[in-house]
């Protein structure tokens, strides 16, 4: 694994290929963020491997909710999404469009030849600033848990930092890049349904304030997952 000090700063996955900015146009998404954050990071990794060729990958969030066994529209676990993709595979969005509700699992669609299925060769935890950087630099976005606060939900610009002695993650995002501001503040850039218009948010890394950033970045480096996609 590459050391953080040897990696470029800034680094953006979109420098090699534009990451997936296609998002469902619904507001009822917060409690299914576990499925959205994970499938978003996996789709971006596929697009990077394909070098941006058309059509862009976009995985079925609804299929994950219905068949993945990792959660529901009332919440879930993003690690379970990767386990499902590894064991069963996740079909394309066209297989089962996002409905903002729980449905019965239609497993027959998983074996329908019309739908491409994304399968993972490997997956696992990749928490911590150095490991996250190395993984994102080598393979692309990862999904991470963080604590969503009222301040974070109101975010619209700048680099976010909010002090908490203890952060309890309750939201999943796709983490795609890092950079440094002109004044030397290092930050992550992620995407989430909480940000306006499914936009990109910037939040300080654990390097903030001389290494005290874990008190200011809502624990977003404590629970991150990666998946090694297989092109089909």
Residue pairs with C-beta under 8 A, 6 or more apart in sequence:
1 130
1 131
1 134
2 133
2 134
2 137
2 138
3 130
3 134
4 129
4 130
4 133
4 134
7 133
7 134
7 137
8 137
9 178
9 179
9 180
9 186
10 177
10 178
10 179
10 180
11 133
11 136
11 137
11 177
11 178
11 179
12 176
12 177
12 179
12 189
13 19
13 44
13 48
13 136
13 140
13 141
13 176
13 177
14 176
14 177
16 48
16 51
17 47
17 48
17 50
17 51
17 52
18 47
18 52
19 44
19 47
19 48
19 140
19 141
19 176
19 191
20 40
20 43
20 44
20 47
20 56
20 57
20 58
21 191
21 198
22 56
22 58
23 36
23 40
23 191
23 193
23 198
24 36
24 61
24 98
26 98
26 100
27 193
28 73
28 100
29 36
29 100
29 193
30 148
30 171
30 193
30 194
31 73
31 74
31 75
32 61
32 65
32 71
32 72
32 73
32 76
32 100
33 171
33 172
33 173
33 192
33 193
33 194
34 70
34 71
34 75
34 76
34 77
34 78
34 80
34 81
34 172
35 61
35 64
35 65
35 68
35 70
35 71
35 76
35 78
35 81
36 61
36 172
36 193
37 78
37 143
37 144
37 172
37 173
37 174
37 192
38 64
38 78
38 81
38 82
38 143
38 172
38 174
38 225
38 227
39 59
39 60
39 61
39 64
39 81
39 90
40 141
40 143
40 174
40 191
41 140
41 141
41 142
41 143
41 174
41 175
41 176
41 226
41 227
42 57
42 59
42 82
42 85
42 90
42 118
42 120
42 227
42 229
43 56
43 57
43 58
43 59
43 118
44 140
44 141
44 174
44 176
45 139
45 140
45 141
45 227
45 229
46 57
46 118
46 229
46 231
47 56
47 57
48 139
48 140
49 229
49 231
50 57
50 231
57 92
57 118
58 92
58 93
59 90
59 91
59 92
59 93
59 118
60 90
60 91
60 92
60 93
60 94
60 95
60 96
60 97
60 98
61 93
61 98
62 96
62 97
62 98
62 99
62 103
63 90
63 91
63 95
63 96
63 109
63 110
64 70
64 81
64 84
64 90
65 71
65 72
65 73
65 76
65 102
65 103
66 96
66 102
66 103
66 104
66 105
66 106
67 84
67 88
67 105
67 106
67 107
67 110
68 76
68 80
68 81
68 84
68 88
68 90
69 80
69 84
70 76
70 77
70 78
70 79
70 80
70 81
70 83
70 84
71 77
71 80
72 102
73 100
73 101
73 102
74 102
78 143
78 145
78 172
78 225
79 123
79 125
79 225
81 90
81 143
82 120
82 123
82 124
82 225
82 227
83 123
84 90
85 118
85 119
85 120
85 123
85 227
86 119
86 120
86 121
86 122
86 123
86 227
88 110
89 110
89 117
89 118
89 119
90 117
90 118
91 109
91 110
91 115
91 116
91 117
91 118
92 115
92 116
92 117
92 118
94 115
95 109
95 110
95 112
95 115
96 106
96 109
109 115
110 117
116 232
117 232
118 229
118 230
118 232
119 229
119 230
119 232
120 227
120 228
120 229
120 230
121 228
121 229
121 230
122 227
122 228
123 225
123 226
123 227
123 228
124 225
124 226
125 223
125 224
125 225
126 132
126 135
126 142
126 224
126 225
126 226
127 221
127 222
127 223
127 224
128 221
128 224
129 205
129 206
129 207
129 221
131 224
132 142
132 144
132 175
132 221
132 224
133 178
135 142
135 226
136 142
136 175
136 176
136 177
136 178
139 226
139 228
140 176
141 174
141 175
141 176
142 174
142 175
142 224
142 225
142 226
143 172
143 173
143 174
143 175
143 224
143 225
144 172
144 173
144 175
144 190
144 220
144 221
144 223
144 224
144 225
145 169
145 170
145 171
145 172
145 219
145 220
145 222
145 223
145 224
146 152
146 167
146 169
146 171
146 172
146 173
146 203
146 217
146 218
146 219
146 220
147 164
147 167
147 168
147 169
147 170
147 171
147 218
147 219
148 170
148 171
148 194
148 218
149 162
149 164
149 218
151 160
151 162
152 160
152 162
152 194
152 201
152 218
153 194
155 194
155 195
155 201
156 195
156 196
158 202
159 181
159 185
159 187
159 202
159 203
159 204
160 201
160 202
160 203
160 204
161 203
161 204
161 208
161 213
161 216
161 217
162 216
162 218
163 215
163 216
164 215
164 216
164 218
165 215
167 218
167 219
168 219
169 218
169 219
169 220
169 222
169 223
171 192
171 194
172 192
173 190
173 191
173 192
173 201
173 220
174 190
174 191
174 192
175 188
175 189
175 190
175 220
175 224
176 189
176 190
176 191
177 188
177 189
178 186
178 187
178 188
178 189
178 205
179 186
179 187
179 189
179 202
180 186
180 187
181 187
185 204
185 208
186 204
186 205
186 207
186 208
187 202
187 203
187 204
187 205
188 202
188 203
188 204
188 205
188 217
188 220
189 200
189 201
189 202
190 200
190 201
190 203
190 220
191 198
191 199
191 200
191 201
192 198
192 201
195 201
203 217
203 218
203 220
204 213
204 216
204 217
205 213
205 217
205 221
206 212
206 213
206 214
206 217
206 221
207 213
208 216
208 217
209 216
214 221
214 222
